[in-house]
Amino acid sequence: MKAGGSYVVVVPLEARGARLDRFLAGFLHVSRSELQRWIGAGKVSMAGQSADAAARVRAGERIVVEPMQPPTTQALPDERVRVEVMYADDEVIVVNKPAGMVVHPARGHSGGTLVNGLLALDLFRADVRSSELTTLPPAGVPSGAGSKPGAQVSGSRPTDHRPGIVHRLDRGTSGVMVVARTAAARERLKEQFQAHSIERAYVAIVVGEASDCTFDTLHGRHPRDRLRFTTHVRSGKRAVTNVRVIGRLHGATHVECTLQTGRTHQIRVHLAESGTPVLGDPLYGKPPRDALLKQAAERLGHQALHARLLGFAHPRTGDAMRFEASLPDDVHEVLTELQRYGS
């Protein structure tokens, strides 16, 4: 059923009634905005007609998709970017990202990012830098099979064009990240993140008195401030964060957060909307009234949130990999100070 660069998806029974853009984005593992770009350009058709993003799919329906080349990255090597590499092999790189570093080039951040630094170290293979489409079915699934039970697909699966990036940390968040060196590793790691099988633990200093709890909420973009996310939505994605108190501090709490899902700003939103925002959070917090906390937040200049632990299955061997990063000096100094005055 393959013709040129196009391929055919047959809708499985369990997907009937879903919106076209949501079904294809999840099935093909591309972002919904990218899928909508293809639809808007007339590259997705149903029954021989250009499809509408809001169309509802029917079981057994054949959808023809002609993937568009993703916009070519303008990322250039930048030797000035210092990257702390914790581990590297032929498939993956594990780094300890500092607070203040953006992960990849985007509007307003054309350089000085983690990707620019990794390019300077020549750590990406040619296939992960390329904008070519790659045929990479999920691990253990024969080539040409879909990633959902009962689904069928012919042709190539599109890949994202952010070299090796399979997850992100916010600019003001420090800690462990894994980056793929090859296109195959990128796809295998993406599958693990999508299945929520990655082990992730963060530590934070939050303003106020937090308690052990689990947040299980909807998560979506804020209706009035498009830079923010919120739990106060009628529809959205499920977000689950487990919070454990490590210790009480002066006017604050030292907590560990483990993730069952990985939504944008998830920890920051859950903590802020429960009344205990992350210290120094410029988007979801506000200057503390307490003088000591206010001074500590000003010294940090970013949220006191650190990705301490990351665990995943090696994309080629399947071996369990687990990496931990100590608190950065600035957060450790604030923590020590607040422990001293809180005792």
N, C-alpha and C positions, 0 to 999 in steps of 0.2 A: 504493500500500500504506500510505499515511500515514493515520492516524486520530487526530485531535486532536493531542496533543503526542507521540504515540508514533511509532516508526519500526521498520523491519524490516532486519535484517542477515542476509545469506545467507552461510554459512560457505564459504570457498574451499577447494579441494582440499588446498592445502599446510598448512592450519591444522587438519586432521582430527586428533583425538586430544588436542588441547590442552585445558587446563582452561578452563572457561567464563569465569571472572573474568579470567584472564590474557589470553585471546584478546580479549575485549571491551575491556579496559583499554588494550591496545596498539592495537587497531584504531580505537577511538574517541578516543584521546589524552586519556583521563582517568586520574586516579590509581586504583590498584587498590583502595585503601581507599574511595574515593568510589563505585566500581563495586559493591563489596561492600555498601555502604550501600543502594544501589538494590535489589540482590538480596534483602537482608534485609527490605526493605519490600515485597517481592512485585512489584517493578516490572520484572522481567525474566522472560520466560516462554518455554518451549520446548514445542512440541506442545500448546499450550493450557494447560499446567500451570506453576505458579511454579517457577522453576529453582533449582538448588543451585549454589553457587559452585564446588564441586569437580567438577561434572558435566563429562564429556568431550564435546566437540562433534564432529559428524559432517559430512563434506563435503556441501554442498547443504542442510543444515539451516537452517530459518528461525527466527531468534531475534527476538522482539518486545521492544523496550526502551522504557520510559516514563521518560525522565530526570526526576529530582527537581531542584527548584530548589536550588542550593547555599546553604549558610547565608549569610545576608546579612552582609557585613563591617560591623564596628563601627568601622572606621578613621575617624578624624576629622582634619581639617587641624590641623597643629601648627606654627605659625610659629617656634617656638623651635628646631626642627630645621634645622640649617644643611646644605644640600646643595650640593656642588661640581658644577655642571653643566658637562661638558666639551663637549657638543654637543647640539643639539636641532633637530629639524625637525617637520614635520606628523605624522610616523609614529613616530619614536623619540626617546628621550632617552638620552644616555650620561653616566654619573656616575662620580666617583671617591669610592668609599665609604671613610670612615675606619674604622679598627679601633675596636671598641666599639659600633658602630651595628648594631642588628638590622635585617634587610631589611624584614620585614612583621610586623604584629601577630600574636601567637600567645599561647598560655597563658603568663602571667607577664610578657608584654610587650605591654600594650594600647596603649601610646603611645610616642612618642619614636623611632619607626622611620623608615626611609627612605621608606616609603609615606606616612606621616603628613606628612613634609616635602614630598614631591612634591605631595600633595593641597593643601597650603598655597600652593604655587606655581601651582596650578590648571593642571597640566600633563597631566592625564588627560582625554580626551574622554568624553562621556557614555556612549558604547557600551561602553567598557572598564570603566567604573565600574558599569555595569548588571549585574544578576543574570539578565537575560533570556538565553535560549539563542540562538545565532547560527548561521546556516547558512554555513559557511566551508570548502568543500573545499580540499584542498591546491592550491598554485599549479600551474596547468597542467592540472588535473583538472576535467572538467566537473561542474557541480553535480549532486549525487545519486550520484556515483561514490565508491567507497571508496578508501582510501589504500594498499591492498595489492592486488597483481595478482590478478584473478579474483574479488575480493570485490565485493559489491553492498550498497548501503544506501539506504533511502528515509527521508526525514524530515530532522530537524535534528541537527547534531552539538553536543554539550555543550561548554562552555568552562569553564575554572577561574575561580574568583572571588577572585583576588588581583590587584587592579588592575595590569595591565601587567607583572607579574613573570613572567619566563620562565626565570630562573635565579637562584641565590643565592650569596652569599659568607657564610661563617661569621662570626659576630659579631666574633671576634678577628682576622679577615683583612681587609686593606685592598685597594683597587684598583678596576679598571675593571669596570663593569657596564652592560649595556644594558637599558632598560626600554621597553616598548611604550606608545605614546600612544593607539592605537586597537585595537579588537578584531581587525581584519584583520591588523595588524602583529603582534599577539601570536601569532596562529595561524601566520603565516609564520616567525616567529623560533623558535617551539616546534618546528616541523618541522626547522629547521636543527640545533637542539640534539639532537633525537632521532636525526637522521642522522649526528651527530658530525662535521658539516662546519664547525663553529665553530673558529676559530684561538684558542688560549688558551695563554698562557705566564705562569708564576708564578716569582718569585724567593724564596728562603728562606735563612735561616741555620740550619744543622743542627748539632747537637752531635755531635762525633766526626769521623771521616775517611770521607766519602762518596766514591763513585766513579761514573764514567759507567756507566749501566746502563739497562735497560728492565724495569719490573715488569709482568708480564702474569699476573694472578691472578683468582681468584674474589673476590667482595666481598659481604659480608652483615652483618647485625646480630650483635653479640656475643651468645653464648648466655646469658651471666650478667649482663652490664651493658648494659641496653637503651639507654643513651646513646651507646654506642660501636659502632664497626663493626670488622670484622676480615677478614683474608684466610683465616683458618683455619676455613673452612666447607666442608661437603660439597656444598652447592649454593648458588648465588648468581649475581649478575650479573658479567660480565667487566669487569675494570678494568685499564686500560693507562696507565702513566705513564712518560715518558722523562725521565731525570735526566742533566743535564750539569754537570760541575764548572766553576765560574767562577773560583774561587780558594780557596787554603788560608788559614785564619785561626788565631788562637790557640785551640786546643782545639775548633775548629769548621770547617765548610766552607760556602762561599758557593755555592749551586747554583741552576740554572734547571730548572724542571719544565714540560714540555709534556704536554698531555692528549690522548689519543685517545678517552677516555670521560670522563664527568663524574659519578662517583658521590659520594654524600655523604661528606665527610671523606677522599676518595680519596688525595690527596697526603699528608696527615697520617698516615694508616694505613700507606701504603707505606713512608714514611721511618721511622716509629717501629718498625715490625715488622722492618725491616732493620738496626736497631741505631743509627740516626742520627736521632733525633726532632727535630722543629722546636724550636728554642730558644724557651722560654717557653710551650710548648704545655701548657695546664692539664689536658687530658683524656688525651693520649697520651704525654706526657713526664713527667719528674720533675726535681726540683731538681738541677742539675749539681753534681758534687763540686768542680770547679774554682771558686775564689773569684771570679775575674773574670767567668766565665760566669754564675755564680749571681747576682751583682750586676746584670749586664746583663739577665738574665731578669726580675728583680724590678723593675727600672726600666721595662721594657717593659709588663709586666702583661698581655701577650697573646702569641700565637704570632708569631714573626718570619716571616710569610708574606704575600706581596703579589702581587696579580693585576696583573702589569705590562702585559700585552698582551691585547687582545681584537679579533678580526677576524670579520666576518660579511658576508653579502650583504644589501644594503638590502632590506627587505621589500616595497617597492613597485617600485623601479627595477631591483633586482638588482645594482646597482653594488657593488663591493668597498669595504667600510668597515674602517678599521683605526685603533685608538686605543691610546695608550700613556700610562701614568701613572708618574711618578717615585716612588722610594721615599719614604715619609713620613719626616719629620724624625727621629722617635724610632728607627726601624729604621736609618736612614742613620748616625746617631750611633753606634749599637752596632756597625755594620759597620765604620765608620772606626776605632773603638777596637780592635776585634779584629784588624783588618788591621795596625795599628801595633804591637801586642804580638806578632803572629804573624810579623813580619818579622825 
